[in-house]
Amino acid sequence: MLQPLIAHFESYLPLEESEKGLLEGRITERRIKRRQLVLQAGFPCKHYSYVVEGCFKMYGVDKKGNEHNIQFAAENDWISDIGSFHSGKPSPLCIEAIEPSLILQIERQDLYFLYLNIPKLDRIFKVIIENKYVELQNHVLQNISSTAQERYDAFLEQYPTLALRLPNTQIASYLGISPEYLSEIRSDRKS
């Protein structure tokens, strides 16, 4: 089941057969049910999770109990609380499956082993993390300086296949608007 992950890595840099062999035993495959958490707030994030099939959301919960989605990840994407993963501190975030999913996970000690033994992976993860950081910066900037329509357009650009897979409530939470207002935006786009 490592083939999708190897193909993903090789979309950045080719791997030698010996390097591919080092991945064996360092990656854990997990089937995840819809609504199952792979990270619960208050616990340290112990894995980088690569999505082979399915869809996840990462969110925080405010003092009133409202969820605020900050990231989605579907096929061929990564999801993790990077700060908690590297610090070992409890995460304020949750990562939950929106659909039944298949993921490949790497624990911190295994990732560090792979960085030392496959230097290309260190470079690959640097690019992956930089891209995620840029996505997060863009999301924050859009939330403070763009209209709801512009934020929805940016969502469609960033997550083109998810608009049909996610319920309005999830997308609206990510955009910082009500589901009803999102429905208005969507119907305005159709007319």
WOQUI-V736441 format. One record per residue. N is the residue number from 1. SS is DSSP state (hx for helix, st for strand, lp for the rest). OMEGA is omega as a letter, one per 30 degrees, with the letter a starting at -180 (NA if undefined). Layout:
# WOQUI-V736441
N	SS	OMEGA
N	SS	OMEGA
This chain:
# WOQUI-V736441
1	lp	l
2	lp	a
3	hx	l
4	hx	l
5	hx	l
6	hx	l
7	hx	l
8	hx	l
9	hx	a
10	hx	l
11	lp	l
12	lp	a
13	lp	l
14	lp	l
15	lp	l
16	lp	l
17	hx	l
18	hx	l
19	hx	l
20	hx	l
21	hx	l
22	hx	l
23	hx	l
24	lp	l
25	lp	l
26	lp	a
27	lp	l
28	st	l
29	st	l
30	st	l
31	st	a
32	st	l
33	lp	l
34	lp	l
35	lp	l
36	lp	l
37	st	l
38	st	l
39	st	l
40	lp	l
41	lp	a
42	lp	l
43	lp	l
44	st	l
45	lp	a
46	lp	a
47	st	l
48	st	a
49	st	l
50	st	a
51	st	l
52	st	l
53	st	l
54	lp	a
55	st	a
56	st	l
57	st	l
58	st	a
59	st	l
60	st	l
61	st	a
62	lp	a
63	lp	l
64	lp	a
65	lp	l
66	lp	l
67	st	l
68	st	a
69	st	l
70	st	l
71	st	l
72	st	l
73	st	l
74	st	a
75	lp	l
76	lp	l
77	st	a
78	st	l
79	st	a
80	lp	l
81	lp	a
82	hx	l
83	hx	l
84	hx	a
85	hx	a
86	hx	a
87	hx	a
88	lp	a
89	lp	l
90	st	a
91	lp	l
92	lp	a
93	lp	l
94	st	l
95	st	a
96	st	l
97	st	l
98	lp	l
99	lp	l
100	lp	a
101	st	l
102	st	a
103	st	l
104	st	a
105	st	l
106	st	l
107	st	a
108	hx	a
109	hx	l
110	hx	l
111	hx	l
112	hx	l
113	hx	a
114	hx	l
115	hx	a
116	hx	a
117	hx	l
118	lp	a
119	hx	l
120	hx	a
121	hx	l
122	hx	l
123	hx	a
124	hx	a
125	hx	l
126	hx	l
127	hx	l
128	hx	a
129	hx	l
130	hx	l
131	hx	l
132	hx	l
133	hx	l
134	hx	l
135	hx	a
136	hx	l
137	hx	l
138	hx	l
139	hx	l
140	hx	a
141	hx	l
142	hx	a
143	hx	a
144	hx	a
145	hx	a
146	lp	l
147	lp	l
148	hx	l
149	hx	l
150	hx	l
151	hx	l
152	hx	l
153	hx	l
154	hx	l
155	hx	a
156	hx	l
157	hx	a
158	hx	a
159	lp	a
160	lp	a
161	lp	a
162	lp	a
163	lp	l
164	lp	a
165	lp	a
166	lp	l
167	lp	l
168	hx	a
169	hx	a
170	hx	l
171	hx	a
172	hx	l
173	hx	l
174	hx	a
175	hx	a
176	lp	l
177	lp	l
178	lp	l
179	hx	l
180	hx	l
181	hx	l
182	hx	l
183	hx	l
184	hx	l
185	hx	a
186	hx	a
187	hx	l
188	hx	l
189	hx	a
190	hx	a
191	lp	NA
